[in-house]
């Protein structure tokens, strides 16, 4: 009887242990299968979409290109020069800049003579596709022996044309993403058109239309908003005016009874402050949008700050 009792107790326990082991194996197998299988979209993205790097020559071209290429998978936008570089007047391209072009298929430039170093780039990287954003824009001639003034992005109307040019040419060069480039271009142009309307509504009625700027960065801006640039503080960017030039500017400001001078955040304001001390004019800051945050909305935000400054200065 003792032997029979032993068998009756042990057999059910053995069966339960076998069943429990089988259940653990089944559950473990299900977990490993789910973890190992990628989704179809992940597999497709990795294998079929080729990464594209678009370089932009300097800050405003970077911001425009960033908007046109916004949210497109495997499209990367980089700045050729450092975001603190400013205007590219007589800029000498550095080895670091050239390294920033490594792997880029497309380079977006302002054109109109702004990027004086392009011969070096095209000779070293003959396969690099170049988009000249100012193509087709009517240019304003510079002062003296200078060629065309290249600061076209400071006219909102010309900025819209530049964005459209960038969008059209990127769509042609990267046809697989053409629809998205065109969609982004249309959306950003809509924002720029709203900015232009807002600025015209605020500035079209101002009575004081004479302005004195820091250097020759604002002719397109002045043309856009029917302002008249009657003086320039630094006739050569980054080069302090001579005593004779300072004297001439002071006399001009006194004669026209100008109450506002515009310095730029990228340059030392000492010359503007010296003129202000002699004339009683007040110094304001007007941004040529050549440095700033590397953000898609930066151009619009900086232009709106310029608008607030002008409303205060020209009232």
Order of alpha helices (4+ residues) and beta strands (2+ residues): alpha-alpha-beta-alpha-beta-alpha-beta-alpha-beta-beta-beta-alpha-alpha-beta-alpha-beta-alpha-beta-alpha-beta-alpha
